[in-house]
Amino acid sequence: MTVHYSVLASGSTGNSLYVETEQQRLLIDCGLSGKKMIELLAQIGHKPEDIDAILVTHEHSDHVKGLGVFARRFQTPVYANEKTWRAMTTVTGDIPEDQKFEFQANTIKKFGNLDIESFSVSHDAADPMFYIVHDDDRKLTLLTDLGYVSEHIKGLIRDSDAYIMEANHDTEMLMMGRYPWSVKRRILGDTGHISNDESGIALTEVLGNRTKKIYLAHLSRDNNMKELARMSVGQKLESVGLKMGRDLSLFDTDPEHATQLTAI
C-alpha cells in the first residue's frame, strides 16, 4: 500500500492537508472557502466528492473556515473531539448529526487501511490536537499551531518519514512588526506558535534515519518569508551535520497552491 499526500494550503489565512490510499481519501482541516477547497483539490486532480472524511485539528477559522459548507454540500463525514465540536459551531454552522463523529485526543482511529494517531498540543484553542498518519512502519506527522514542542510530543513524532512542521514566524520580524504587544505576546507564548529557529531546533531532536522530507508550514503572512524560514531551519539542521538535498529535503508550502502529490 502506498500513501500519498499534498499540503493543499498552509499559512495564516487557511490550512488543509490531503492524504490518500487506494481505500481512503481524507482531508485534515478545511480552512479555506468551499470554492477555494474545490480549486485546491482540482490542482492535484481530485474532486470534493472523492473525500471520505474530514479530520479537524481545532476550531480556529484558518482550519475550519470552509468546513461547514464543504461537509453539508458533499455529505462528508467530519471527525473532531468533543470540545472542538462545541467550540467550532459558530464558525461552521450546523452540520447534520449523521455526519458528526468523535475523534478524541491521544487516541488512534482506523480509516480504511490507515491508523491515524491524534495527540494534544499547547495552543490557545478548546482542545487542539494534531495527527500522525501511520502506514505499517511509515509515518507522516502534521504539527502546526503549537506554543512549544514538549518532550512527550518529540517522543511521539520521532523518526517520521515526512514532517509538515510549523515555522510560523521570524522572531525579529515579529518584534519589529506592526502587531500590538498583546498579539506578539500571544504568538510568542506557550500557547501560541513556534518560530523558525524553534522549529529547526525541534527537528534536530526528532529526525531519524527514515526522515527524508520536511514541509515548512503555517508561515505568518506578516512576520515570515519562505526563503527566511527555509534558511533558518536549514541552518539548524546543517549544524548537526545534515546536508540539505542529500540527507533530506526542505519544501515550502503556500496559502494558495497545493504541493505536489507525493508518497510518504
Contacts in CASP RR format, 6 or more apart in sequence:
PFRMAT RR
TARGET T0000
AUTHOR 0000-0000-0000
METHOD contacts of the structure
MODEL  1
MTVHYSVLASGSTGNSLYVETEQQRLLIDCGLSGKKMIELLAQIGHKPED
IDAILVTHEHSDHVKGLGVFARRFQTPVYANEKTWRAMTTVTGDIPEDQK
FEFQANTIKKFGNLDIESFSVSHDAADPMFYIVHDDDRKLTLLTDLGYVS
EHIKGLIRDSDAYIMEANHDTEMLMMGRYPWSVKRRILGDTGHISNDESG
IALTEVLGNRTKKIYLAHLSRDNNMKELARMSVGQKLESVGLKMGRDLSL
FDTDPEHATQLTAI
1 21 0 8 1.000
1 22 0 8 1.000
1 113 0 8 1.000
1 135 0 8 1.000
1 136 0 8 1.000
2 21 0 8 1.000
2 22 0 8 1.000
2 263 0 8 1.000
2 264 0 8 1.000
3 19 0 8 1.000
3 20 0 8 1.000
3 21 0 8 1.000
3 114 0 8 1.000
3 133 0 8 1.000
3 135 0 8 1.000
3 138 0 8 1.000
3 140 0 8 1.000
3 263 0 8 1.000
3 264 0 8 1.000
4 19 0 8 1.000
4 20 0 8 1.000
4 21 0 8 1.000
4 261 0 8 1.000
4 262 0 8 1.000
4 263 0 8 1.000
4 264 0 8 1.000
5 17 0 8 1.000
5 18 0 8 1.000
5 19 0 8 1.000
5 20 0 8 1.000
5 133 0 8 1.000
5 140 0 8 1.000
5 162 0 8 1.000
5 261 0 8 1.000
5 262 0 8 1.000
5 264 0 8 1.000
6 17 0 8 1.000
6 18 0 8 1.000
6 44 0 8 1.000
6 258 0 8 1.000
6 259 0 8 1.000
6 260 0 8 1.000
6 261 0 8 1.000
6 262 0 8 1.000
7 16 0 8 1.000
7 17 0 8 1.000
7 18 0 8 1.000
7 164 0 8 1.000
7 215 0 8 1.000
7 217 0 8 1.000
7 253 0 8 1.000
7 258 0 8 1.000
7 259 0 8 1.000
8 16 0 8 1.000
8 17 0 8 1.000
8 18 0 8 1.000
8 27 0 8 1.000
8 37 0 8 1.000
8 40 0 8 1.000
8 41 0 8 1.000
8 43 0 8 1.000
8 44 0 8 1.000
8 258 0 8 1.000
8 259 0 8 1.000
9 15 0 8 1.000
9 16 0 8 1.000
9 31 0 8 1.000
9 32 0 8 1.000
9 36 0 8 1.000
9 40 0 8 1.000
9 253 0 8 1.000
9 254 0 8 1.000
9 255 0 8 1.000
9 256 0 8 1.000
9 257 0 8 1.000
9 258 0 8 1.000
10 16 0 8 1.000
10 144 0 8 1.000
10 164 0 8 1.000
10 215 0 8 1.000
10 217 0 8 1.000
10 218 0 8 1.000
10 219 0 8 1.000
10 253 0 8 1.000
10 254 0 8 1.000
10 255 0 8 1.000
11 62 0 8 1.000
11 217 0 8 1.000
11 218 0 8 1.000
11 219 0 8 1.000
11 220 0 8 1.000
11 221 0 8 1.000
11 253 0 8 1.000
11 255 0 8 1.000
12 62 0 8 1.000
12 218 0 8 1.000
12 219 0 8 1.000
12 220 0 8 1.000
12 221 0 8 1.000
12 222 0 8 1.000
12 255 0 8 1.000
13 32 0 8 1.000
13 62 0 8 1.000
13 221 0 8 1.000
13 255 0 8 1.000
14 31 0 8 1.000
14 32 0 8 1.000
14 62 0 8 1.000
14 63 0 8 1.000
14 65 0 8 1.000
14 255 0 8 1.000
15 29 0 8 1.000
15 31 0 8 1.000
15 62 0 8 1.000
15 63 0 8 1.000
15 144 0 8 1.000
15 217 0 8 1.000
15 218 0 8 1.000
16 27 0 8 1.000
16 28 0 8 1.000
16 29 0 8 1.000
16 30 0 8 1.000
16 31 0 8 1.000
16 32 0 8 1.000
16 37 0 8 1.000
16 40 0 8 1.000
17 27 0 8 1.000
17 28 0 8 1.000
17 29 0 8 1.000
17 142 0 8 1.000
17 164 0 8 1.000
18 25 0 8 1.000
18 26 0 8 1.000
18 27 0 8 1.000
18 41 0 8 1.000
18 44 0 8 1.000
18 46 0 8 1.000
18 258 0 8 1.000
18 261 0 8 1.000
19 25 0 8 1.000
19 26 0 8 1.000
19 27 0 8 1.000
19 28 0 8 1.000
19 114 0 8 1.000
19 133 0 8 1.000
19 140 0 8 1.000
20 26 0 8 1.000
20 261 0 8 1.000
21 112 0 8 1.000
21 113 0 8 1.000
21 114 0 8 1.000
21 135 0 8 1.000
22 113 0 8 1.000
23 112 0 8 1.000
23 113 0 8 1.000
23 114 0 8 1.000
24 52 0 8 1.000
24 53 0 8 1.000
24 111 0 8 1.000
24 112 0 8 1.000
24 113 0 8 1.000
24 114 0 8 1.000
25 46 0 8 1.000
25 50 0 8 1.000
25 51 0 8 1.000
25 52 0 8 1.000
26 51 0 8 1.000
26 52 0 8 1.000
26 53 0 8 1.000
26 54 0 8 1.000
26 55 0 8 1.000
26 111 0 8 1.000
26 114 0 8 1.000
26 116 0 8 1.000
27 51 0 8 1.000
27 53 0 8 1.000
27 54 0 8 1.000
27 55 0 8 1.000
28 54 0 8 1.000
28 55 0 8 1.000
28 56 0 8 1.000
28 57 0 8 1.000
28 131 0 8 1.000
28 142 0 8 1.000
29 54 0 8 1.000
29 55 0 8 1.000
29 56 0 8 1.000
29 57 0 8 1.000
29 63 0 8 1.000
29 64 0 8 1.000
29 67 0 8 1.000
30 37 0 8 1.000
30 54 0 8 1.000
30 56 0 8 1.000
30 63 0 8 1.000
30 64 0 8 1.000
30 65 0 8 1.000
30 66 0 8 1.000
30 67 0 8 1.000
30 68 0 8 1.000
30 70 0 8 1.000
30 71 0 8 1.000
31 37 0 8 1.000
31 61 0 8 1.000
31 62 0 8 1.000
31 63 0 8 1.000
31 64 0 8 1.000
31 65 0 8 1.000
31 66 0 8 1.000
31 67 0 8 1.000
32 40 0 8 1.000
32 65 0 8 1.000
32 66 0 8 1.000
33 65 0 8 1.000
33 66 0 8 1.000
33 69 0 8 1.000
34 66 0 8 1.000
34 69 0 8 1.000
34 70 0 8 1.000
34 73 0 8 1.000
37 48 0 8 1.000
37 66 0 8 1.000
37 70 0 8 1.000
38 47 0 8 1.000
38 48 0 8 1.000
40 257 0 8 1.000
40 258 0 8 1.000
41 47 0 8 1.000
41 48 0 8 1.000
41 50 0 8 1.000
41 51 0 8 1.000
41 258 0 8 1.000
43 257 0 8 1.000
43 258 0 8 1.000
44 258 0 8 1.000
44 260 0 8 1.000
44 261 0 8 1.000
45 261 0 8 1.000
48 70 0 8 1.000
48 73 0 8 1.000
48 74 0 8 1.000
48 76 0 8 1.000
49 74 0 8 1.000
51 74 0 8 1.000
51 76 0 8 1.000
52 76 0 8 1.000
52 77 0 8 1.000
52 111 0 8 1.000
53 76 0 8 1.000
53 77 0 8 1.000
53 78 0 8 1.000
53 79 0 8 1.000
53 101 0 8 1.000
53 111 0 8 1.000
54 67 0 8 1.000
54 70 0 8 1.000
54 71 0 8 1.000
54 76 0 8 1.000
54 77 0 8 1.000
54 78 0 8 1.000
54 79 0 8 1.000
55 79 0 8 1.000
55 80 0 8 1.000
55 103 0 8 1.000
55 116 0 8 1.000
55 131 0 8 1.000
56 63 0 8 1.000
56 64 0 8 1.000
56 67 0 8 1.000
56 78 0 8 1.000
56 79 0 8 1.000
56 80 0 8 1.000
56 84 0 8 1.000
56 88 0 8 1.000
57 63 0 8 1.000
57 128 0 8 1.000
57 129 0 8 1.000
57 130 0 8 1.000
57 131 0 8 1.000
57 142 0 8 1.000
57 144 0 8 1.000
57 145 0 8 1.000
58 84 0 8 1.000
58 87 0 8 1.000
58 123 0 8 1.000
58 125 0 8 1.000
58 126 0 8 1.000
58 127 0 8 1.000
58 128 0 8 1.000
58 129 0 8 1.000
58 145 0 8 1.000
59 84 0 8 1.000
59 87 0 8 1.000
59 88 0 8 1.000
59 91 0 8 1.000
59 125 0 8 1.000
59 126 0 8 1.000
60 125 0 8 1.000
60 145 0 8 1.000
61 91 0 8 1.000
63 145 0 8 1.000
64 88 0 8 1.000
64 91 0 8 1.000
64 92 0 8 1.000
65 91 0 8 1.000
66 92 0 8 1.000
67 78 0 8 1.000
67 88 0 8 1.000
67 91 0 8 1.000
67 92 0 8 1.000
67 95 0 8 1.000
68 92 0 8 1.000
68 93 0 8 1.000
68 95 0 8 1.000
70 76 0 8 1.000
71 77 0 8 1.000
71 78 0 8 1.000
71 92 0 8 1.000
71 95 0 8 1.000
71 99 0 8 1.000
72 95 0 8 1.000
72 96 0 8 1.000
75 96 0 8 1.000
75 99 0 8 1.000
76 99 0 8 1.000
77 99 0 8 1.000
77 100 0 8 1.000
77 101 0 8 1.000
78 95 0 8 1.000
78 99 0 8 1.000
78 100 0 8 1.000
78 101 0 8 1.000
79 101 0 8 1.000
79 102 0 8 1.000
79 103 0 8 1.000
79 109 0 8 1.000
80 88 0 8 1.000
80 102 0 8 1.000
80 103 0 8 1.000
81 102 0 8 1.000
81 103 0 8 1.000
81 104 0 8 1.000
81 105 0 8 1.000
81 118 0 8 1.000
81 127 0 8 1.000
81 129 0 8 1.000
82 102 0 8 1.000
82 104 0 8 1.000
82 127 0 8 1.000
83 126 0 8 1.000
83 127 0 8 1.000
84 125 0 8 1.000
84 126 0 8 1.000
84 127 0 8 1.000
84 128 0 8 1.000
85 100 0 8 1.000
85 102 0 8 1.000
86 126 0 8 1.000
87 125 0 8 1.000
87 126 0 8 1.000
87 127 0 8 1.000
103 109 0 8 1.000
103 118 0 8 1.000
104 118 0 8 1.000
105 118 0 8 1.000
105 119 0 8 1.000
105 120 0 8 1.000
105 127 0 8 1.000
105 129 0 8 1.000
106 118 0 8 1.000
106 119 0 8 1.000
106 120 0 8 1.000
106 129 0 8 1.000
107 117 0 8 1.000
107 118 0 8 1.000
108 115 0 8 1.000
108 116 0 8 1.000
108 117 0 8 1.000
108 118 0 8 1.000
108 134 0 8 1.000
109 115 0 8 1.000
109 116 0 8 1.000
109 118 0 8 1.000
110 116 0 8 1.000
113 135 0 8 1.000
114 133 0 8 1.000
114 134 0 8 1.000
114 135 0 8 1.000
115 134 0 8 1.000
116 131 0 8 1.000
116 132 0 8 1.000
116 133 0 8 1.000
116 134 0 8 1.000
117 131 0 8 1.000
117 132 0 8 1.000
117 134 0 8 1.000
117 156 0 8 1.000
118 129 0 8 1.000
118 130 0 8 1.000
118 131 0 8 1.000
119 129 0 8 1.000
119 130 0 8 1.000
119 131 0 8 1.000
119 132 0 8 1.000
119 153 0 8 1.000
119 156 0 8 1.000
120 127 0 8 1.000
120 128 0 8 1.000
120 129 0 8 1.000
121 128 0 8 1.000
121 129 0 8 1.000
121 130 0 8 1.000
121 143 0 8 1.000
121 145 0 8 1.000
121 146 0 8 1.000
121 147 0 8 1.000
121 153 0 8 1.000
122 128 0 8 1.000
122 146 0 8 1.000
122 147 0 8 1.000
122 148 0 8 1.000
122 150 0 8 1.000
122 190 0 8 1.000
122 191 0 8 1.000
122 192 0 8 1.000
123 145 0 8 1.000
123 146 0 8 1.000
123 147 0 8 1.000
123 191 0 8 1.000
123 192 0 8 1.000
124 186 0 8 1.000
124 191 0 8 1.000
124 192 0 8 1.000
125 145 0 8 1.000
128 145 0 8 1.000
128 146 0 8 1.000
130 141 0 8 1.000
130 142 0 8 1.000
130 143 0 8 1.000
130 144 0 8 1.000
130 145 0 8 1.000
130 146 0 8 1.000
131 141 0 8 1.000
131 142 0 8 1.000
132 139 0 8 1.000
132 140 0 8 1.000
132 141 0 8 1.000
132 142 0 8 1.000
132 156 0 8 1.000
132 157 0 8 1.000
132 160 0 8 1.000
133 139 0 8 1.000
133 140 0 8 1.000
133 141 0 8 1.000
133 142 0 8 1.000
133 264 0 8 1.000
135 264 0 8 1.000
138 161 0 8 1.000
138 210 0 8 1.000
138 264 0 8 1.000
139 160 0 8 1.000
139 161 0 8 1.000
139 264 0 8 1.000
140 160 0 8 1.000
140 161 0 8 1.000
140 162 0 8 1.000
140 163 0 8 1.000
140 164 0 8 1.000
140 264 0 8 1.000
141 157 0 8 1.000
141 160 0 8 1.000
141 162 0 8 1.000
141 163 0 8 1.000
141 164 0 8 1.000
141 165 0 8 1.000
142 164 0 8 1.000
143 149 0 8 1.000
143 153 0 8 1.000
143 157 0 8 1.000
143 163 0 8 1.000
143 164 0 8 1.000
143 165 0 8 1.000
143 166 0 8 1.000
144 164 0 8 1.000
144 165 0 8 1.000
144 166 0 8 1.000
144 168 0 8 1.000
144 193 0 8 1.000
144 217 0 8 1.000
144 218 0 8 1.000
145 166 0 8 1.000
145 192 0 8 1.000
145 193 0 8 1.000
145 218 0 8 1.000
146 153 0 8 1.000
146 166 0 8 1.000
146 192 0 8 1.000
146 193 0 8 1.000
146 194 0 8 1.000
147 189 0 8 1.000
147 190 0 8 1.000
147 191 0 8 1.000
147 192 0 8 1.000
147 193 0 8 1.000
147 194 0 8 1.000
148 190 0 8 1.000
148 194 0 8 1.000
148 198 0 8 1.000
149 194 0 8 1.000
149 198 0 8 1.000
149 202 0 8 1.000
154 202 0 8 1.000
154 205 0 8 1.000
154 206 0 8 1.000
155 206 0 8 1.000
157 163 0 8 1.000
157 206 0 8 1.000
158 206 0 8 1.000
158 208 0 8 1.000
159 206 0 8 1.000
159 207 0 8 1.000
159 208 0 8 1.000
159 209 0 8 1.000
159 210 0 8 1.000
159 211 0 8 1.000
160 206 0 8 1.000
160 210 0 8 1.000
160 211 0 8 1.000
161 210 0 8 1.000
161 211 0 8 1.000
161 212 0 8 1.000
161 213 0 8 1.000
161 264 0 8 1.000
162 211 0 8 1.000
162 212 0 8 1.000
162 213 0 8 1.000
162 214 0 8 1.000
162 215 0 8 1.000
162 264 0 8 1.000
163 203 0 8 1.000
163 206 0 8 1.000
163 211 0 8 1.000
163 213 0 8 1.000
163 214 0 8 1.000
163 215 0 8 1.000
164 215 0 8 1.000
164 217 0 8 1.000
164 253 0 8 1.000
165 199 0 8 1.000
165 202 0 8 1.000
165 203 0 8 1.000
165 214 0 8 1.000
165 215 0 8 1.000
165 216 0 8 1.000
165 217 0 8 1.000
166 193 0 8 1.000
166 194 0 8 1.000
166 199 0 8 1.000
166 217 0 8 1.000
166 218 0 8 1.000
167 194 0 8 1.000
167 195 0 8 1.000
167 196 0 8 1.000
167 199 0 8 1.000
167 200 0 8 1.000
167 216 0 8 1.000
167 217 0 8 1.000
167 218 0 8 1.000
167 219 0 8 1.000
167 224 0 8 1.000
167 229 0 8 1.000
167 232 0 8 1.000
167 233 0 8 1.000
168 187 0 8 1.000
168 193 0 8 1.000
168 194 0 8 1.000
168 195 0 8 1.000
168 196 0 8 1.000
168 199 0 8 1.000
168 218 0 8 1.000
168 219 0 8 1.000
168 220 0 8 1.000
168 223 0 8 1.000
168 224 0 8 1.000
169 187 0 8 1.000
169 193 0 8 1.000
169 195 0 8 1.000
169 196 0 8 1.000
169 219 0 8 1.000
169 220 0 8 1.000
169 223 0 8 1.000
169 224 0 8 1.000
170 195 0 8 1.000
170 196 0 8 1.000
170 223 0 8 1.000
170 224 0 8 1.000
170 225 0 8 1.000
170 228 0 8 1.000
170 229 0 8 1.000
170 232 0 8 1.000
171 188 0 8 1.000
171 195 0 8 1.000
171 196 0 8 1.000
171 197 0 8 1.000
173 222 0 8 1.000
173 223 0 8 1.000
173 224 0 8 1.000
173 228 0 8 1.000
174 184 0 8 1.000
174 187 0 8 1.000
174 188 0 8 1.000
174 195 0 8 1.000
174 220 0 8 1.000
174 223 0 8 1.000
175 184 0 8 1.000
177 222 0 8 1.000
177 223 0 8 1.000
178 222 0 8 1.000
179 187 0 8 1.000
179 222 0 8 1.000
179 223 0 8 1.000
186 192 0 8 1.000
187 193 0 8 1.000
187 223 0 8 1.000
193 218 0 8 1.000
193 220 0 8 1.000
194 202 0 8 1.000
196 224 0 8 1.000
196 228 0 8 1.000
196 229 0 8 1.000
196 232 0 8 1.000
196 233 0 8 1.000
197 232 0 8 1.000
197 236 0 8 1.000
199 216 0 8 1.000
199 229 0 8 1.000
199 233 0 8 1.000
200 232 0 8 1.000
200 233 0 8 1.000
200 234 0 8 1.000
200 236 0 8 1.000
200 237 0 8 1.000
201 236 0 8 1.000
203 214 0 8 1.000
203 233 0 8 1.000
203 236 0 8 1.000
203 237 0 8 1.000
204 236 0 8 1.000
204 237 0 8 1.000
204 239 0 8 1.000
204 240 0 8 1.000
207 237 0 8 1.000
207 242 0 8 1.000
207 248 0 8 1.000
211 248 0 8 1.000
212 248 0 8 1.000
212 249 0 8 1.000
213 248 0 8 1.000
213 249 0 8 1.000
213 251 0 8 1.000
213 262 0 8 1.000
214 233 0 8 1.000
214 248 0 8 1.000
214 249 0 8 1.000
214 250 0 8 1.000
214 251 0 8 1.000
215 250 0 8 1.000
215 251 0 8 1.000
215 252 0 8 1.000
215 253 0 8 1.000
215 259 0 8 1.000
216 226 0 8 1.000
216 229 0 8 1.000
216 230 0 8 1.000
216 233 0 8 1.000
216 250 0 8 1.000
216 251 0 8 1.000
216 252 0 8 1.000
216 253 0 8 1.000
217 253 0 8 1.000
219 225 0 8 1.000
219 226 0 8 1.000
219 229 0 8 1.000
219 253 0 8 1.000
221 255 0 8 1.000
226 252 0 8 1.000
229 252 0 8 1.000
230 250 0 8 1.000
230 252 0 8 1.000
233 250 0 8 1.000
234 244 0 8 1.000
234 250 0 8 1.000
237 244 0 8 1.000
237 248 0 8 1.000
237 250 0 8 1.000
238 244 0 8 1.000
242 248 0 8 1.000
244 250 0 8 1.000
251 259 0 8 1.000
253 259 0 8 1.000
END
